């Protein structure tokens, strides 16, 4: 069934569903419905989007509750109108590991808060601070785009089939930061070379940024933080740096 693992711990599902009281909830990948049934008890309305046809039919067979709307589509290919996105108060989901990054991006674009069960290592990268081993592009963008709070850890034996990794449940809430695609491209390129100084990382990002290394070297020499190691800069400092680089380009 598309390589998914399924939560079997009802206590975890109950904890996730506590965030649904009186709200219109979007559930991504309901699977066999352990969370869905509990969401329906607490929520005003639940819209559940399941890509796998067999799981969708299983959910229908188990009986649709009056406040449940089931959609058999890929969430990333489902229109806002069909999702009734303007009415959604929160997204609550045990996210398939394979689409975690895409769902985080989707939530930012749609400006939706969410309670998500994700791979623990993915969450650790999201929440990592500057200067730490797991500080990455994901850490920077998560800090700039969301307020992230870890709710609970979920060991791997709470799923079937048992995955090779543990999970964690988090709450995320979009921030109002405005970040252009150009700025995001620069941050991503610099973080690929995060152990290098800013000026050297910029030169080595020539292919990612579509500029000559000679040009980027000139830009880098004019930056205040040119001799700082990229991974020691905070998300806000990296955002400011991307703005400074773009100003130099112009």
C-alpha positions as CSV (number, residue, x, y, z in Angstrom):
1,X,0.0,0.0,0.0
2,X,2.4,2.6,-1.3
3,X,5.1,1.6,1.2
4,X,3.2,3.2,4.2
5,X,3.5,2.2,7.8
6,X,0.4,2.5,10.0
7,X,0.0,3.8,13.5
8,X,-1.5,1.2,15.9
9,X,-1.2,3.0,19.2
10,X,-4.6,4.4,20.0
11,X,-3.1,6.6,22.8
12,X,-1.0,8.5,20.2
13,X,-4.0,8.9,18.0
14,X,-6.1,10.2,20.9
15,X,-3.3,12.8,21.7
16,X,-3.2,14.0,18.1
17,X,-7.0,14.3,18.0
18,X,-7.1,16.5,21.1
19,X,-6.0,19.3,18.8
20,X,-9.2,18.9,16.7
21,X,-11.9,20.0,19.1
22,X,-14.5,22.1,17.4
23,X,-12.4,22.6,14.3
24,X,-12.5,21.8,10.6
25,X,-9.6,19.4,10.1
26,X,-7.7,18.2,7.1
27,X,-6.1,14.7,7.4
28,X,-3.5,13.7,4.9
29,X,-3.1,10.0,4.3
30,X,-5.6,8.6,6.8
31,X,-4.5,5.0,6.0
32,X,-6.6,2.5,7.9
33,X,-8.4,5.2,9.9
34,X,-7.1,4.9,13.5
35,X,-6.7,8.7,13.6
36,X,-9.7,9.5,11.4
37,X,-12.2,8.0,13.7
38,X,-10.9,10.0,16.7
39,X,-10.8,13.2,14.7
40,X,-14.4,12.7,13.7
41,X,-15.4,12.4,17.4
42,X,-13.7,15.7,18.3
43,X,-13.8,17.8,15.1
44,X,-16.6,19.9,13.7
45,X,-15.7,18.4,10.3
46,X,-12.9,16.2,8.8
47,X,-11.7,16.1,5.3
48,X,-9.5,13.1,4.7
49,X,-7.4,12.7,1.6
50,X,-6.1,9.2,0.8
51,X,-4.1,8.5,-2.4
52,X,-4.2,4.7,-2.2
53,X,-7.5,3.3,-3.7
54,X,-7.6,0.2,-1.5
55,X,-7.2,2.2,1.7
56,X,-9.8,4.7,0.4
57,X,-12.3,1.8,-0.2
58,X,-11.4,0.3,3.2
59,X,-12.2,3.6,4.9
60,X,-15.6,3.8,3.0
61,X,-16.4,0.2,4.0
62,X,-15.8,0.9,7.6
63,X,-18.5,3.5,7.4
64,X,-18.3,7.2,6.7
65,X,-19.2,9.4,9.6
66,X,-21.6,12.3,9.1
67,X,-18.9,14.8,9.5
68,X,-16.3,13.1,7.3
69,X,-15.5,13.8,3.7
70,X,-13.2,11.3,2.0
71,X,-11.2,12.2,-1.1
72,X,-9.3,9.6,-3.2
73,X,-6.5,11.7,-4.6
74,X,-2.9,12.8,-4.0
75,X,-3.0,15.7,-1.6
76,X,-0.4,17.5,-3.7
77,X,-2.6,17.3,-6.8
78,X,-5.9,18.2,-5.1
79,X,-7.4,21.6,-5.7
80,X,-8.0,24.1,-2.9
81,X,-11.7,24.2,-3.7
82,X,-12.2,20.4,-3.4
83,X,-10.3,20.5,-0.1
84,X,-12.4,23.4,1.0
85,X,-9.1,24.9,2.1
86,X,-10.6,28.2,3.1
87,X,-12.6,26.4,5.8
88,X,-9.7,24.3,7.2
89,X,-8.6,25.3,10.7
90,X,-5.8,22.8,11.1
91,X,-4.1,19.8,9.4
92,X,-3.6,16.7,11.6
93,X,-1.8,13.8,10.0
94,X,0.5,10.8,10.4
95,X,2.5,11.8,7.3
96,X,4.0,9.2,5.0
97,X,7.8,9.5,5.5
98,X,8.4,9.7,1.7
99,X,6.5,13.0,1.3
100,X,7.5,14.8,4.6
101,X,9.4,17.6,2.9
102,X,6.8,18.2,0.3
103,X,4.1,18.4,2.9
104,X,6.1,20.9,4.9
105,X,6.4,23.0,1.8
106,X,2.7,22.6,1.0
107,X,1.7,23.8,4.4
108,X,3.9,26.9,4.1
109,X,2.4,27.7,0.7
110,X,-1.2,27.2,2.1
111,X,-0.4,29.0,5.4
112,X,-1.8,26.2,7.5
113,X,-1.0,25.2,11.1
114,X,-0.6,21.4,11.6
115,X,-0.1,18.6,14.1
116,X,2.1,16.1,12.3
117,X,3.7,12.7,13.1
118,X,7.0,12.6,11.2
119,X,10.2,10.6,11.2
120,X,12.2,11.6,14.3
121,X,15.4,12.4,12.4
122,X,13.5,14.7,10.1
123,X,12.1,16.5,13.1
124,X,15.5,16.8,14.6
125,X,16.8,18.4,11.5
126,X,13.8,20.8,11.5
127,X,14.6,21.9,15.0
128,X,18.4,21.9,14.9
129,X,20.1,25.2,15.9
130,X,23.1,26.8,14.3
131,X,26.5,25.3,15.0
132,X,25.1,21.8,15.6
133,X,25.7,18.7,13.6
134,X,22.1,18.4,12.3
135,X,21.8,22.1,11.3
136,X,20.8,22.0,7.7
137,X,18.8,23.8,5.0
138,X,15.7,22.2,6.5
139,X,16.6,23.7,9.9
140,X,17.0,27.2,8.5
141,X,13.8,27.2,6.4
142,X,11.8,25.6,9.2
143,X,12.9,28.3,11.7
144,X,12.2,31.1,9.2
145,X,8.8,29.8,8.0
146,X,7.3,28.1,11.1
147,X,7.1,28.1,14.9
148,X,7.9,24.4,15.7
149,X,7.0,22.7,18.9
150,X,7.7,19.0,19.6
151,X,4.7,17.3,21.4
152,X,5.9,13.7,21.9
153,X,8.2,11.0,20.7
154,X,6.7,7.8,19.1
155,X,8.9,4.7,19.1
156,X,8.9,2.6,16.0
157,X,7.1,-0.3,17.7
158,X,3.9,1.8,17.6
159,X,3.6,1.2,13.9
160,X,2.9,-1.8,11.6
161,X,4.9,-2.9,9.7
162,X,7.6,-1.8,12.2
163,X,9.8,0.9,10.4
164,X,13.5,1.2,10.9
165,X,13.1,4.6,12.6
166,X,11.3,6.3,15.4
167,X,8.8,9.1,14.9
168,X,7.8,12.4,16.7
169,X,4.7,14.4,16.8
170,X,5.1,18.2,16.3
171,X,2.9,21.3,16.1
172,X,3.8,23.8,13.5
173,X,2.4,27.3,12.9
174,X,3.3,29.5,9.9
175,X,5.2,32.7,10.5
176,X,4.6,35.9,8.5
177,X,8.1,36.1,7.1
178,X,8.2,37.0,3.4
179,X,11.0,35.1,1.7
180,X,11.5,35.3,-2.0
181,X,12.4,32.3,-4.2
182,X,15.8,34.0,-4.9
183,X,16.5,34.3,-1.2
184,X,15.6,30.7,-0.7
185,X,17.8,29.5,-3.5
186,X,20.8,31.4,-2.0
187,X,20.2,30.0,1.5
188,X,19.9,26.4,0.0
189,X,23.1,26.9,-2.0
190,X,25.1,28.2,0.9
191,X,23.9,25.4,3.2
192,X,25.2,22.8,0.7
193,X,28.7,24.1,1.6
194,X,27.8,24.9,5.3
195,X,31.3,24.0,6.7
196,X,33.0,26.6,4.5
197,X,33.3,30.3,4.9
198,X,30.6,32.5,3.4
199,X,32.8,33.8,0.6
200,X,34.1,30.3,-0.3
201,X,30.6,28.7,-0.1
202,X,29.3,31.4,-2.4
203,X,32.0,30.7,-5.0
204,X,31.3,27.0,-4.8
205,X,27.6,27.6,-5.4
206,X,28.3,28.9,-8.9
207,X,26.4,26.0,-10.6
208,X,23.4,26.3,-8.2
209,X,23.1,30.0,-8.6
210,X,23.8,30.2,-12.3
211,X,26.6,32.7,-11.9
212,X,30.3,32.6,-12.6
213,X,32.7,31.8,-9.7
214,X,34.6,35.0,-10.6
215,X,31.5,37.1,-10.2
216,X,30.5,35.4,-7.0
217,X,34.0,35.9,-5.6
218,X,33.6,39.7,-6.1
219,X,30.2,39.6,-4.5
220,X,31.5,37.6,-1.5
221,X,34.4,39.9,-0.8
222,X,32.0,42.8,-0.2
223,X,30.0,40.9,2.5
224,X,30.4,41.7,6.2
225,X,30.2,38.1,7.2
226,X,32.4,36.8,4.4
227,X,34.8,35.0,6.8
228,X,32.1,33.4,9.0
229,X,31.4,29.7,8.6
230,X,27.9,29.2,7.1
231,X,26.7,26.7,9.6
232,X,27.4,29.1,12.5
233,X,25.0,31.7,11.2
234,X,21.5,31.8,12.6
235,X,18.5,31.5,10.2
236,X,17.9,35.2,10.5
237,X,21.5,36.0,9.7
238,X,21.3,33.7,6.7
239,X,18.2,35.5,5.5
240,X,19.9,38.9,5.9
241,X,22.9,37.5,4.1
242,X,20.8,36.4,1.2
243,X,19.3,39.9,1.0
244,X,22.8,41.4,1.1
245,X,24.0,39.1,-1.7
246,X,21.0,40.0,-3.9
247,X,21.6,43.7,-3.2
248,X,25.2,43.2,-4.4
249,X,24.0,41.4,-7.5
250,X,21.7,44.3,-8.4
